[in-house]
Every structure is written in structure tokens, then in C-alpha cells.
Amino acid sequence: MLHIRDDLAKIEEYSKSLDCTKFAERDREFDAIMMRVIKIGEEVNSLSEELKEKYRDLPWHKAVGFKNQVAHGYLDIKPSLAWETITKDLPILKKDIENILKQY
């Protein structure tokens, strides 16, 4: 869980000075952020079923699904759709992860 939090923080750091256009144009930032997305999906996959069941309201499958799209369809990723996920969905996931970590 700590790795997920840390990867989300890195994505936030890497993307803070970007907009959708810059994100699509800057290969280094794009690649770094997408690698973190892959890591988050893998880390979610490795969480225990008990933990995922305890927090079943969280859309764990979306993190894994996004990771699969990035990892297996990298050349087909539309930067605008990735950017939307990064700026809208990942901040929610970060807040959810932080709330879970506060309980431990």
C-alpha cells in the first residue's frame, strides 16, 4: 500500500507542471508517468484479497484495467484519455489509499 501511495505522489510530482498538450509532447514525463501507472496496477494486483474485499467499494479493477491498457497497448494509448485518468481518477485513488493507511 505504501508503494501505491509513493507512486501516486510521483505521478503528481511529474505531472504538476503539465497540461494535456505538454503531457503528450514530453516523452520523458509521459514515459515516467505511464511506468508508475503500470507499477500501481501491479501493486494493486498483489494486494491481498482480504484487503480488497474489506475495501470493496474502491474500484481496484480500474487501476488494474488501466495498467493493462498501458502495458499491453502502449502504442495505442491516447494521451488525452490517459491525462483525464491521471488528473481525475488518480487523485481520488490517492485520497482513498491515504485514508486506508491512516487506519493502520
N, C-alpha and C positions, 0 to 999 in steps of 0.2 A: 504494500500500500504506500509506503514511503517513496518507493521508486516512481510510482504513478504521480504522486504529488510533485516530486522533483522534476519529472519530465514535463508536466503541465507548466511548472514555473519556467522551465527553459523555453518552452514554446511561447509563453507570454513575453519573456525577455527578448527572444529572437524576432517576435512579430510587432513589438510595441512601436517601432518607428516605420512600420509598413502600412500601406493600404493595399487593396486588392491588385492594383496595377503593378506596384513595386514588388509585391509578393510573386507575381507571375514572371516578372522580369529578372529578378535576382536569384540566380541558380543556387548560390551558396545557402541563402536563407531558406529557399524553397526546399532544397535537399535536407538541410538540418531539421527543419520542422517536420517534414514527412518521415524522416528517420525516427523522430520522437513519437510520432503517431504510431508507427509500427511497433515501437517498444511498448507503448501504452497498451495496445491491443494484445501483445504477447503477455504482458504483466496481468492484464485482466483475465486472460485465459488461464493463467496459473493460480489465480485466487481459488481458495477452497470453495467447494460447492456450498458448504455450510454458510460461509460468509456471504456469498452471492444470494443464497436463499434468505438469509437474515435481512438483507437489504434488497429484496426482490423488486422494490419499487424503482430502483435505479435501472436505467437502460444499458445494462452491461453488454448486451448483444450489439448495440450500436457502436460501441468502441471497437469491438472485435470485427464487426462488419466493415467499418471504415478502414481499419488496419488491413483487412483482406483486400479491399478495393485498391488501397495504396500499394500493398506488397505485390499483388498479382496483376494489377492493371495500371502500373505506374505510368506508362506512356500514354494512357488514355485518361488520366486524371485531369479534370477541368479545374484550373486554378481558382476560378470564381466559386465553384462549388466547395472546393477544399477550404477556401478562405471563409466562406459562410460557416462551415462547420467549426473552424478554428476560432472564429470571433463570436459565435453564438452558442454552440454546444459545449465546447471545451471549458469555458468559464463556469458553466453550470456544473460540469463534472468536477472541476477543481473545488468548487464550494462543497459539493457532496462528499468528496474524498476528505476534505478538511473536517467536515462535521463528523464523519466516521472516526477519523483519527483522534478527535477530541474525546471520544468515548473510551479510548484505550490508554 
